[in-house]
Amino acid sequence: MIEKQCTCGSEKHHRNLYDGYGIYLCKVCDDCEHNKLNNYRSDIMDRYDTCENIESDGDWDGHWE
């Protein structure tokens, strides 16, 4: 298995970073995680409630062409 180095230049192994809902954000290492998180809202790692309903527009069948 080839270990990938982080793109920040630290030469450390990177890992995938996910938000509070498990959505992929970026690749980080211990050296750059804080700086990369600064590009997102401060609550990105939290699961928050919303009162907005998500409604289908009825046109999409769930498959990409």
PDB file of N, H, CA, C and O in Angstrom:
ATOM      1  N   MET A   1       0.843  -1.179   0.000  1.00  0.00           N
ATOM      2  CA  MET A   1       0.000   0.000   0.000  1.00  0.00           C
ATOM      3  C   MET A   1       0.888   1.241   0.000  1.00  0.00           C
ATOM      4  O   MET A   1       1.847   1.331   0.767  1.00  0.00           O
ATOM      5  N   ILE A   2       0.565   2.178  -0.852  1.00  0.00           N
ATOM      6  H   ILE A   2      -0.214   2.105  -1.475  1.00  0.00           H
ATOM      7  CA  ILE A   2       1.311   3.428  -0.929  1.00  0.00           C
ATOM      8  C   ILE A   2       0.677   4.443   0.004  1.00  0.00           C
ATOM      9  O   ILE A   2      -0.513   4.739  -0.103  1.00  0.00           O
ATOM     10  N   GLU A   3       1.474   4.972   0.916  1.00  0.00           N
ATOM     11  H   GLU A   3       2.441   4.731   1.002  1.00  0.00           H
ATOM     12  CA  GLU A   3       0.954   6.000   1.809  1.00  0.00           C
ATOM     13  C   GLU A   3       1.136   7.352   1.153  1.00  0.00           C
ATOM     14  O   GLU A   3       2.211   7.668   0.644  1.00  0.00           O
ATOM     15  N   LYS A   4       0.091   8.140   1.168  1.00  0.00           N
ATOM     16  H   LYS A   4      -0.783   7.884   1.582  1.00  0.00           H
ATOM     17  CA  LYS A   4       0.110   9.447   0.527  1.00  0.00           C
ATOM     18  C   LYS A   4       0.541  10.512   1.525  1.00  0.00           C
ATOM     19  O   LYS A   4       0.112  10.525   2.678  1.00  0.00           O
ATOM     20  N   GLN A   5       1.398  11.397   1.049  1.00  0.00           N
ATOM     21  H   GLN A   5       1.747  11.386   0.112  1.00  0.00           H
ATOM     22  CA  GLN A   5       1.825  12.516   1.872  1.00  0.00           C
ATOM     23  C   GLN A   5       0.825  13.650   1.733  1.00  0.00           C
ATOM     24  O   GLN A   5       0.200  13.821   0.686  1.00  0.00           O
ATOM     25  N   CYS A   6       0.683  14.409   2.786  1.00  0.00           N
ATOM     26  H   CYS A   6       1.191  14.270   3.637  1.00  0.00           H
ATOM     27  CA  CYS A   6      -0.237  15.544   2.791  1.00  0.00           C
ATOM     28  C   CYS A   6       0.252  16.600   1.799  1.00  0.00           C
ATOM     29  O   CYS A   6       1.455  16.784   1.612  1.00  0.00           O
ATOM     30  N   THR A   7      -0.674  17.271   1.185  1.00  0.00           N
ATOM     31  H   THR A   7      -1.651  17.122   1.336  1.00  0.00           H
ATOM     32  CA  THR A   7      -0.352  18.302   0.201  1.00  0.00           C
ATOM     33  C   THR A   7       0.141  19.603   0.829  1.00  0.00           C
ATOM     34  O   THR A   7       0.540  20.518   0.109  1.00  0.00           O
ATOM     35  N   CYS A   8       0.121  19.701   2.154  1.00  0.00           N
ATOM     36  H   CYS A   8      -0.203  18.957   2.739  1.00  0.00           H
ATOM     37  CA  CYS A   8       0.558  20.934   2.811  1.00  0.00           C
ATOM     38  C   CYS A   8       2.082  21.072   2.822  1.00  0.00           C
ATOM     39  O   CYS A   8       2.606  22.139   3.144  1.00  0.00           O
ATOM     40  N   GLY A   9       2.796  19.993   2.471  1.00  0.00           N
ATOM     41  H   GLY A   9       2.370  19.127   2.210  1.00  0.00           H
ATOM     42  CA  GLY A   9       4.250  20.044   2.437  1.00  0.00           C
ATOM     43  C   GLY A   9       4.927  19.504   3.679  1.00  0.00           C
ATOM     44  O   GLY A   9       6.154  19.529   3.773  1.00  0.00           O
ATOM     45  N   SER A  10       4.156  19.019   4.630  1.00  0.00           N
ATOM     46  H   SER A  10       3.159  18.999   4.554  1.00  0.00           H
ATOM     47  CA  SER A  10       4.727  18.509   5.874  1.00  0.00           C
ATOM     48  C   SER A  10       5.405  17.149   5.700  1.00  0.00           C
ATOM     49  O   SER A  10       6.193  16.736   6.551  1.00  0.00           O
ATOM     50  N   GLU A  11       5.103  16.457   4.607  1.00  0.00           N
ATOM     51  H   GLU A  11       4.463  16.793   3.916  1.00  0.00           H
ATOM     52  CA  GLU A  11       5.577  15.102   4.336  1.00  0.00           C
ATOM     53  C   GLU A  11       4.986  14.068   5.291  1.00  0.00           C
ATOM     54  O   GLU A  11       5.461  12.934   5.350  1.00  0.00           O
ATOM     55  N   LYS A  12       3.951  14.455   6.038  1.00  0.00           N
ATOM     56  H   LYS A  12       3.565  15.377   5.990  1.00  0.00           H
ATOM     57  CA  LYS A  12       3.250  13.513   6.917  1.00  0.00           C
ATOM     58  C   LYS A  12       2.128  12.838   6.141  1.00  0.00           C
ATOM     59  O   LYS A  12       1.662  13.352   5.124  1.00  0.00           O
ATOM     60  N   HIS A  13       1.703  11.685   6.633  1.00  0.00           N
ATOM     61  H   HIS A  13       2.081  11.267   7.459  1.00  0.00           H
ATOM     62  CA  HIS A  13       0.596  10.945   6.042  1.00  0.00           C
ATOM     63  C   HIS A  13      -0.689  11.748   6.225  1.00  0.00           C
ATOM     64  O   HIS A  13      -0.944  12.267   7.312  1.00  0.00           O
ATOM     65  N   HIS A  14      -1.498  11.855   5.174  1.00  0.00           N
ATOM     66  H   HIS A  14      -1.291  11.434   4.291  1.00  0.00           H
ATOM     67  CA  HIS A  14      -2.768  12.584   5.287  1.00  0.00           C
ATOM     68  C   HIS A  14      -3.902  11.633   5.640  1.00  0.00           C
ATOM     69  O   HIS A  14      -3.781  10.416   5.503  1.00  0.00           O
ATOM     70  N   ARG A  15      -4.989  12.204   6.090  1.00  0.00           N
ATOM     71  H   ARG A  15      -5.087  13.193   6.202  1.00  0.00           H
ATOM     72  CA  ARG A  15      -6.226  11.472   6.356  1.00  0.00           C
ATOM     73  C   ARG A  15      -7.382  12.313   5.830  1.00  0.00           C
ATOM     74  O   ARG A  15      -7.257  13.526   5.662  1.00  0.00           O
ATOM     75  N   ASN A  16      -8.493  11.661   5.575  1.00  0.00           N
ATOM     76  H   ASN A  16      -8.594  10.675   5.711  1.00  0.00           H
ATOM     77  CA  ASN A  16      -9.678  12.366   5.113  1.00  0.00           C
ATOM     78  C   ASN A  16     -10.371  13.020   6.305  1.00  0.00           C
ATOM     79  O   ASN A  16     -10.465  12.431   7.381  1.00  0.00           O
ATOM     80  N   LEU A  17     -10.851  14.233   6.101  1.00  0.00           N
ATOM     81  H   LEU A  17     -10.775  14.711   5.226  1.00  0.00           H
ATOM     82  CA  LEU A  17     -11.591  14.960   7.130  1.00  0.00           C
ATOM     83  C   LEU A  17     -13.037  15.083   6.684  1.00  0.00           C
ATOM     84  O   LEU A  17     -13.314  15.458   5.545  1.00  0.00           O
ATOM     85  N   TYR A  18     -13.956  14.768   7.581  1.00  0.00           N
ATOM     86  H   TYR A  18     -13.732  14.463   8.506  1.00  0.00           H
ATOM     87  CA  TYR A  18     -15.387  14.787   7.291  1.00  0.00           C
ATOM     88  C   TYR A  18     -16.089  15.739   8.238  1.00  0.00           C
ATOM     89  O   TYR A  18     -15.641  15.941   9.366  1.00  0.00           O
ATOM     90  N   ASP A  19     -17.203  16.333   7.781  1.00  0.00           N
ATOM     91  H   ASP A  19     -17.568  16.169   6.864  1.00  0.00           H
ATOM     92  CA  ASP A  19     -17.970  17.234   8.640  1.00  0.00           C
ATOM     93  C   ASP A  19     -18.826  16.436   9.617  1.00  0.00           C
ATOM     94  O   ASP A  19     -18.728  15.210   9.676  1.00  0.00           O
ATOM     95  N   GLY A  20     -19.652  17.122  10.374  1.00  0.00           N
ATOM     96  H   GLY A  20     -19.731  18.118  10.326  1.00  0.00           H
ATOM     97  CA  GLY A  20     -20.490  16.484  11.390  1.00  0.00           C
ATOM     98  C   GLY A  20     -21.510  15.512  10.835  1.00  0.00           C
ATOM     99  O   GLY A  20     -22.051  14.691  11.575  1.00  0.00           O
ATOM    100  N   TYR A  21     -21.779  15.595   9.539  1.00  0.00           N
ATOM    101  H   TYR A  21     -21.340  16.263   8.938  1.00  0.00           H
ATOM    102  CA  TYR A  21     -22.724  14.690   8.893  1.00  0.00           C
ATOM    103  C   TYR A  21     -22.027  13.598   8.098  1.00  0.00           C
ATOM    104  O   TYR A  21     -22.686  12.797   7.435  1.00  0.00           O
ATOM    105  N   GLY A  22     -20.696  13.558   8.156  1.00  0.00           N
ATOM    106  H   GLY A  22     -20.161  14.209   8.694  1.00  0.00           H
ATOM    107  CA  GLY A  22     -19.951  12.534   7.449  1.00  0.00           C
ATOM    108  C   GLY A  22     -19.668  12.874   5.999  1.00  0.00           C
ATOM    109  O   GLY A  22     -19.308  11.994   5.218  1.00  0.00           O
ATOM    110  N   ILE A  23     -19.826  14.145   5.625  1.00  0.00           N
ATOM    111  H   ILE A  23     -20.118  14.860   6.261  1.00  0.00           H
ATOM    112  CA  ILE A  23     -19.547  14.585   4.264  1.00  0.00           C
ATOM    113  C   ILE A  23     -18.074  14.959   4.167  1.00  0.00           C
ATOM    114  O   ILE A  23     -17.554  15.704   4.998  1.00  0.00           O
ATOM    115  N   TYR A  24     -17.408  14.435   3.144  1.00  0.00           N
ATOM    116  H   TYR A  24     -17.830  13.830   2.468  1.00  0.00           H
ATOM    117  CA  TYR A  24     -15.979  14.669   2.950  1.00  0.00           C
ATOM    118  C   TYR A  24     -15.700  16.164   2.776  1.00  0.00           C
ATOM    119  O   TYR A  24     -16.393  16.855   2.029  1.00  0.00           O
ATOM    120  N   LEU A  25     -14.665  16.654   3.486  1.00  0.00           N
ATOM    121  H   LEU A  25     -14.102  16.093   4.093  1.00  0.00           H
ATOM    122  CA  LEU A  25     -14.239  18.052   3.353  1.00  0.00           C
ATOM    123  C   LEU A  25     -12.926  18.177   2.605  1.00  0.00           C
ATOM    124  O   LEU A  25     -12.852  18.863   1.586  1.00  0.00           O
ATOM    125  N   CYS A  26     -11.879  17.510   3.110  1.00  0.00           N
ATOM    126  H   CYS A  26     -11.939  16.953   3.938  1.00  0.00           H
ATOM    127  CA  CYS A  26     -10.556  17.643   2.511  1.00  0.00           C
ATOM    128  C   CYS A  26      -9.606  16.634   3.157  1.00  0.00           C
ATOM    129  O   CYS A  26      -9.984  15.892   4.064  1.00  0.00           O
ATOM    130  N   LYS A  27      -8.377  16.626   2.673  1.00  0.00           N
ATOM    131  H   LYS A  27      -8.070  17.229   1.936  1.00  0.00           H
ATOM    132  CA  LYS A  27      -7.324  15.798   3.257  1.00  0.00           C
ATOM    133  C   LYS A  27      -6.484  16.670   4.184  1.00  0.00           C
ATOM    134  O   LYS A  27      -6.146  17.802   3.837  1.00  0.00           O
ATOM    135  N   VAL A  28      -6.149  16.148   5.357  1.00  0.00           N
ATOM    136  H   VAL A  28      -6.424  15.229   5.639  1.00  0.00           H
ATOM    137  CA  VAL A  28      -5.391  16.904   6.354  1.00  0.00           C
ATOM    138  C   VAL A  28      -4.367  16.008   7.033  1.00  0.00           C
ATOM    139  O   VAL A  28      -4.460  14.781   6.980  1.00  0.00           O
ATOM    140  N   CYS A  29      -3.388  16.641   7.674  1.00  0.00           N
ATOM    141  H   CYS A  29      -3.312  17.637   7.718  1.00  0.00           H
ATOM    142  CA  CYS A  29      -2.488  15.972   8.607  1.00  0.00           C
ATOM    143  C   CYS A  29      -2.547  16.781   9.898  1.00  0.00           C
ATOM    144  O   CYS A  29      -3.232  17.802   9.964  1.00  0.00           O
ATOM    145  N   ASP A  30      -1.836  16.329  10.914  1.00  0.00           N
ATOM    146  H   ASP A  30      -1.280  15.500  10.860  1.00  0.00           H
ATOM    147  CA  ASP A  30      -1.866  17.039  12.196  1.00  0.00           C
ATOM    148  C   ASP A  30      -1.364  18.477  12.063  1.00  0.00           C
ATOM    149  O   ASP A  30      -1.813  19.363  12.789  1.00  0.00           O
ATOM    150  N   ASP A  31      -0.430  18.707  11.134  1.00  0.00           N
ATOM    151  H   ASP A  31      -0.064  17.987  10.544  1.00  0.00           H
ATOM    152  CA  ASP A  31       0.144  20.043  10.985  1.00  0.00           C
ATOM    153  C   ASP A  31      -0.811  21.050  10.349  1.00  0.00           C
ATOM    154  O   ASP A  31      -0.769  22.232  10.688  1.00  0.00           O
ATOM    155  N   CYS A  32      -1.676  20.600   9.428  1.00  0.00           N
ATOM    156  H   CYS A  32      -1.710  19.640   9.153  1.00  0.00           H
ATOM    157  CA  CYS A  32      -2.483  21.563   8.675  1.00  0.00           C
ATOM    158  C   CYS A  32      -3.971  21.514   8.981  1.00  0.00           C
ATOM    159  O   CYS A  32      -4.726  22.328   8.448  1.00  0.00           O
ATOM    160  N   GLU A  33      -4.418  20.593   9.819  1.00  0.00           N
ATOM    161  H   GLU A  33      -3.805  19.933  10.252  1.00  0.00           H
ATOM    162  CA  GLU A  33      -5.858  20.449  10.067  1.00  0.00           C
ATOM    163  C   GLU A  33      -6.482  21.755  10.540  1.00  0.00           C
ATOM    164  O   GLU A  33      -7.530  22.153  10.030  1.00  0.00           O
ATOM    165  N   HIS A  34      -5.873  22.415  11.485  1.00  0.00           N
ATOM    166  H   HIS A  34      -5.022  22.091  11.899  1.00  0.00           H
ATOM    167  CA  HIS A  34      -6.436  23.659  12.028  1.00  0.00           C
ATOM    168  C   HIS A  34      -6.560  24.730  10.935  1.00  0.00           C
ATOM    169  O   HIS A  34      -7.594  25.390  10.828  1.00  0.00           O
ATOM    170  N   ASN A  35      -5.520  24.898  10.136  1.00  0.00           N
ATOM    171  H   ASN A  35      -4.681  24.362  10.223  1.00  0.00           H
ATOM    172  CA  ASN A  35      -5.552  25.905   9.078  1.00  0.00           C
ATOM    173  C   ASN A  35      -6.611  25.594   8.032  1.00  0.00           C
ATOM    174  O   ASN A  35      -7.298  26.502   7.565  1.00  0.00           O
ATOM    175  N   LYS A  36      -6.757  24.327   7.656  1.00  0.00           N
ATOM    176  H   LYS A  36      -6.199  23.589   8.036  1.00  0.00           H
ATOM    177  CA  LYS A  36      -7.762  23.967   6.657  1.00  0.00           C
ATOM    178  C   LYS A  36      -9.169  24.113   7.202  1.00  0.00           C
ATOM    179  O   LYS A  36     -10.084  24.474   6.462  1.00  0.00           O
ATOM    180  N   LEU A  37      -9.360  23.839   8.493  1.00  0.00           N
ATOM    181  H   LEU A  37      -8.617  23.546   9.094  1.00  0.00           H
ATOM    182  CA  LEU A  37     -10.683  24.023   9.088  1.00  0.00           C
ATOM    183  C   LEU A  37     -11.079  25.495   9.136  1.00  0.00           C
ATOM    184  O   LEU A  37     -12.268  25.809   9.178  1.00  0.00           O
ATOM    185  N   ASN A  38     -10.116  26.389   9.132  1.00  0.00           N
ATOM    186  H   ASN A  38      -9.149  26.134   9.098  1.00  0.00           H
ATOM    187  CA  ASN A  38     -10.418  27.823   9.130  1.00  0.00           C
ATOM    188  C   ASN A  38     -11.124  28.267   7.850  1.00  0.00           C
ATOM    189  O   ASN A  38     -11.681  29.364   7.805  1.00  0.00           O
ATOM    190  N   ASN A  39     -11.108  27.433   6.811  1.00  0.00           N
ATOM    191  H   ASN A  39     -10.656  26.542   6.847  1.00  0.00           H
ATOM    192  CA  ASN A  39     -11.799  27.756   5.562  1.00  0.00           C
ATOM    193  C   ASN A  39     -13.293  27.454   5.621  1.00  0.00           C
ATOM    194  O   ASN A  39     -14.027  27.762   4.682  1.00  0.00           O
ATOM    195  N   TYR A  40     -13.746  26.854   6.718  1.00  0.00           N
ATOM    196  H   TYR A  40     -13.150  26.604   7.481  1.00  0.00           H
ATOM    197  CA  TYR A  40     -15.143  26.462   6.862  1.00  0.00           C
ATOM    198  C   TYR A  40     -15.775  27.206   8.029  1.00  0.00           C
ATOM    199  O   TYR A  40     -15.083  27.810   8.848  1.00  0.00           O
ATOM    200  N   ARG A  41     -17.097  27.152   8.090  1.00  0.00           N
ATOM    201  H   ARG A  41     -17.659  26.661   7.425  1.00  0.00           H
ATOM    202  CA  ARG A  41     -17.805  27.746   9.231  1.00  0.00           C
ATOM    203  C   ARG A  41     -17.371  27.048  10.515  1.00  0.00           C
ATOM    204  O   ARG A  41     -16.979  25.882  10.496  1.00  0.00           O
ATOM    205  N   SER A  42     -17.444  27.762  11.613  1.00  0.00           N
ATOM    206  H   SER A  42     -17.762  28.710  11.629  1.00  0.00           H
ATOM    207  CA  SER A  42     -16.965  27.222  12.892  1.00  0.00           C
ATOM    208  C   SER A  42     -17.785  26.030  13.377  1.00  0.00           C
ATOM    209  O   SER A  42     -17.299  25.246  14.193  1.00  0.00           O
ATOM    210  N   ASP A  43     -19.008  25.878  12.897  1.00  0.00           N
ATOM    211  H   ASP A  43     -19.403  26.515  12.234  1.00  0.00           H
ATOM    212  CA  ASP A  43     -19.855  24.767  13.350  1.00  0.00           C
ATOM    213  C   ASP A  43     -19.865  23.587  12.372  1.00  0.00           C
ATOM    214  O   ASP A  43     -20.743  22.728  12.453  1.00  0.00           O
ATOM    215  N   ILE A  44     -18.910  23.538  11.461  1.00  0.00           N
ATOM    216  H   ILE A  44     -18.197  24.236  11.395  1.00  0.00           H
ATOM    217  CA  ILE A  44     -18.899  22.510  10.419  1.00  0.00           C
ATOM    218  C   ILE A  44     -18.793  21.089  10.991  1.00  0.00           C
ATOM    219  O   ILE A  44     -19.274  20.142  10.369  1.00  0.00           O
ATOM    220  N   MET A  45     -18.183  20.931  12.145  1.00  0.00           N
ATOM    221  H   MET A  45     -17.792  21.701  12.651  1.00  0.00           H
ATOM    222  CA  MET A  45     -18.010  19.602  12.723  1.00  0.00           C
ATOM    223  C   MET A  45     -19.190  19.181  13.601  1.00  0.00           C
ATOM    224  O   MET A  45     -19.229  18.054  14.095  1.00  0.00           O
ATOM    225  N   ASP A  46     -20.140  20.079  13.791  1.00  0.00           N
ATOM    226  H   ASP A  46     -20.109  20.994  13.390  1.00  0.00           H
ATOM    227  CA  ASP A  46     -21.315  19.790  14.627  1.00  0.00           C
ATOM    228  C   ASP A  46     -22.471  19.295  13.770  1.00  0.00           C
ATOM    229  O   ASP A  46     -22.620  19.687  12.613  1.00  0.00           O
ATOM    230  N   ARG A  47     -23.276  18.437  14.355  1.00  0.00           N
ATOM    231  H   ARG A  47     -23.154  18.118  15.295  1.00  0.00           H
ATOM    232  CA  ARG A  47     -24.550  18.068  13.732  1.00  0.00           C
ATOM    233  C   ARG A  47     -25.571  19.027  14.297  1.00  0.00           C
ATOM    234  O   ARG A  47     -25.831  19.019  15.500  1.00  0.00           O
ATOM    235  N   TYR A  48     -26.142  19.836  13.467  1.00  0.00           N
ATOM    236  H   TYR A  48     -25.931  19.842  12.490  1.00  0.00           H
ATOM    237  CA  TYR A  48     -27.092  20.828  13.940  1.00  0.00           C
ATOM    238  C   TYR A  48     -28.473  20.537  13.355  1.00  0.00           C
ATOM    239  O   TYR A  48     -28.604  19.926  12.294  1.00  0.00           O
ATOM    240  N   ASP A  49     -29.481  20.983  14.066  1.00  0.00           N
ATOM    241  H   ASP A  49     -29.375  21.479  14.928  1.00  0.00           H
ATOM    242  CA  ASP A  49     -30.859  20.808  13.613  1.00  0.00           C
ATOM    243  C   ASP A  49     -31.252  21.994  12.750  1.00  0.00           C
ATOM    244  O   ASP A  49     -30.750  23.105  12.919  1.00  0.00           O
ATOM    245  N   THR A  50     -32.139  21.739  11.847  1.00  0.00           N
ATOM    246  H   THR A  50     -32.548  20.836  11.711  1.00  0.00           H
ATOM    247  CA  THR A  50     -32.659  22.803  11.002  1.00  0.00           C
ATOM    248  C   THR A  50     -34.164  22.641  10.884  1.00  0.00           C
ATOM    249  O   THR A  50     -34.682  21.526  10.952  1.00  0.00           O
ATOM    250  N   CYS A  51     -34.850  23.728  10.710  1.00  0.00           N
ATOM    251  H   CYS A  51     -34.429  24.634  10.655  1.00  0.00           H
ATOM    252  CA  CYS A  51     -36.299  23.655  10.552  1.00  0.00           C
ATOM    253  C   CYS A  51     -36.689  23.721   9.076  1.00  0.00           C
ATOM    254  O   CYS A  51     -37.873  23.770   8.743  1.00  0.00           O
ATOM    255  N   GLU A  52     -35.691  23.721   8.196  1.00  0.00           N
ATOM    256  H   GLU A  52     -34.729  23.681   8.466  1.00  0.00           H
ATOM    257  CA  GLU A  52     -35.970  23.771   6.761  1.00  0.00           C
ATOM    258  C   GLU A  52     -36.281  22.374   6.246  1.00  0.00           C
ATOM    259  O   GLU A  52     -35.578  21.415   6.563  1.00  0.00           O
ATOM    260  N   ASN A  53     -37.327  22.267   5.456  1.00  0.00           N
ATOM    261  H   ASN A  53     -37.898  23.047   5.198  1.00  0.00           H
ATOM    262  CA  ASN A  53     -37.670  20.999   4.832  1.00  0.00           C
ATOM    263  C   ASN A  53     -36.904  20.858   3.532  1.00  0.00           C
ATOM    264  O   ASN A  53     -36.721  21.830   2.800  1.00  0.00           O
ATOM    265  N   ILE A  54     -36.463  19.654   3.252  1.00  0.00           N
ATOM    266  H   ILE A  54     -36.612  18.864   3.847  1.00  0.00           H
ATOM    267  CA  ILE A  54     -35.815  19.358   1.984  1.00  0.00           C
ATOM    268  C   ILE A  54     -36.849  18.666   1.112  1.00  0.00           C
ATOM    269  O   ILE A  54     -37.296  17.558   1.407  1.00  0.00           O
ATOM    270  N   GLU A  55     -37.217  19.342   0.034  1.00  0.00           N
ATOM    271  H   GLU A  55     -36.854  20.242  -0.206  1.00  0.00           H
ATOM    272  CA  GLU A  55     -38.255  18.804  -0.842  1.00  0.00           C
ATOM    273  C   GLU A  55     -37.673  18.474  -2.196  1.00  0.00           C
ATOM    274  O   GLU A  55     -36.795  19.178  -2.694  1.00  0.00           O
ATOM    275  N   SER A  56     -38.153  17.426  -2.777  1.00  0.00           N
ATOM    276  H   SER A  56     -38.867  16.854  -2.372  1.00  0.00           H
ATOM    277  CA  SER A  56     -37.726  17.037  -4.114  1.00  0.00           C
ATOM    278  C   SER A  56     -38.387  17.954  -5.136  1.00  0.00           C
ATOM    279  O   SER A  56     -39.529  18.377  -4.957  1.00  0.00           O
ATOM    280  N   ASP A  57     -37.661  18.254  -6.207  1.00  0.00           N
ATOM    281  H   ASP A  57     -36.733  17.910  -6.352  1.00  0.00           H
ATOM    282  CA  ASP A  57     -38.269  19.048  -7.269  1.00  0.00           C
ATOM    283  C   ASP A  57     -39.052  18.163  -8.237  1.00  0.00           C
ATOM    284  O   ASP A  57     -39.694  18.659  -9.162  1.00  0.00           O
ATOM    285  N   GLY A  58     -38.995  16.855  -8.017  1.00  0.00           N
ATOM    286  H   GLY A  58     -38.474  16.451  -7.265  1.00  0.00           H
ATOM    287  CA  GLY A  58     -39.779  15.926  -8.810  1.00  0.00           C
ATOM    288  C   GLY A  58     -39.180  15.561 -10.154  1.00  0.00           C
ATOM    289  O   GLY A  58     -39.688  14.667 -10.831  1.00  0.00           O
ATOM    290  N   ASP A  59     -38.104  16.236 -10.555  1.00  0.00           N
ATOM    291  H   ASP A  59     -37.691  16.961 -10.005  1.00  0.00           H
ATOM    292  CA  ASP A  59     -37.519  15.971 -11.865  1.00  0.00           C
ATOM    293  C   ASP A  59     -36.410  14.938 -11.836  1.00  0.00           C
ATOM    294  O   ASP A  59     -36.150  14.292 -12.851  1.00  0.00           O
ATOM    295  N   TRP A  60     -35.760  14.768 -10.722  1.00  0.00           N
ATOM    296  H   TRP A  60     -35.970  15.293  -9.897  1.00  0.00           H
ATOM    297  CA  TRP A  60     -34.591  13.896 -10.656  1.00  0.00           C
ATOM    298  C   TRP A  60     -35.007  12.499 -10.264  1.00  0.00           C
ATOM    299  O   TRP A  60     -35.747  12.321  -9.296  1.00  0.00           O
ATOM    300  N   ASP A  61     -34.538  11.489 -11.011  1.00  0.00           N
ATOM    301  H   ASP A  61     -33.937  11.633 -11.797  1.00  0.00           H
ATOM    302  CA  ASP A  61     -34.909  10.098 -10.744  1.00  0.00           C
ATOM    303  C   ASP A  61     -33.895   9.364  -9.881  1.00  0.00           C
ATOM    304  O   ASP A  61     -34.037   8.163  -9.655  1.00  0.00           O
ATOM    305  N   GLY A  62     -32.857  10.075  -9.386  1.00  0.00           N
ATOM    306  H   GLY A  62     -32.741  11.051  -9.569  1.00  0.00           H
ATOM    307  CA  GLY A  62     -31.867   9.461  -8.517  1.00  0.00           C
ATOM    308  C   GLY A  62     -30.704   8.855  -9.245  1.00  0.00           C
ATOM    309  O   GLY A  62     -29.862   8.209  -8.620  1.00  0.00           O
ATOM    310  N   HIS A  63     -30.622   9.038 -10.553  1.00  0.00           N
ATOM    311  H   HIS A  63     -31.306   9.562 -11.061  1.00  0.00           H
ATOM    312  CA  HIS A  63     -29.526   8.465 -11.342  1.00  0.00           C
ATOM    313  C   HIS A  63     -28.850   9.561 -12.156  1.00  0.00           C
ATOM    314  O   HIS A  63     -29.511  10.398 -12.771  1.00  0.00           O
ATOM    315  N   TRP A  64     -27.523   9.536 -12.147  1.00  0.00           N
ATOM    316  H   TRP A  64     -26.986   8.856 -11.648  1.00  0.00           H
ATOM    317  CA  TRP A  64     -26.757  10.470 -12.961  1.00  0.00           C
ATOM    318  C   TRP A  64     -26.674   9.913 -14.370  1.00  0.00           C
ATOM    319  O   TRP A  64     -26.572   8.700 -14.557  1.00  0.00           O
ATOM    320  N   GLU A  65     -26.715  10.770 -15.335  1.00  0.00           N
ATOM    321  H   GLU A  65     -26.798  11.755 -15.183  1.00  0.00           H
ATOM    322  CA  GLU A  65     -26.612  10.327 -16.737  1.00  0.00           C
ATOM    323  C   GLU A  65     -25.216   9.941 -17.083  1.00  0.00           C
ATOM    324  O   GLU A  65     -24.948   9.545 -18.218  1.00  0.00           O
TER     325      GLU A  65
END
